[in-house]
Amino acid sequence: MALFGLDKVLSKPTIKISQAIYDQIVEHAKDSYPDECCGILIGATMRVRCVLYIHPTVNTNKERSQDRYIIDPREIFLMDKEAKAQGAEIVGFYHSHPDHPDKPSATDREWGQAGYSYMIASVNGGKDVSVKSWIFHDENEAFKEEKIKISE
């Protein structure tokens, strides 16, 4: 039994994702290299955040597509509406960092919104990919790494 909710404070945040969806993100990152890819994570939040499916999007940033991504706000609106119709919600976003670490940049933090998961796929040379997930809950705090729990 947890005392005063300390289990939530001490445990690392977790996001659950299937191997197939994880592989889709990795392939999207590789296919988009040397540009950043991006997409929306659709799922549900119970005790842990679960990704049910993804919606790959087009990076609409034409001027700096190799180090910045932009998802059309209308697409986010439409996906939010579709997710809610299916009893789901937007739980976060993913994007790639071509030839850079899978850690949030200053721009990622500046543009990030509290409560969403941000999965970042580092793509080195268009082949080697590593993925980490990040979250923050208060506007004044830094990103914290989320554990990615991959299921079959």
Secondary structure, DSSP 8 states (H G I E B T S, - for coil): --STTHHHHHS--EEEEEHHHHHHHHHHHHHHTTS--EEEEEEEESSSEEEEEEEEE----SSSTTT-----HHHHHHHHHHHHHTT-EEEEEEEEEETS-SS--HHHHHH--TT-EEEEEEEETTTEEEEEEEE-SSTTS--EEEEEEEE-
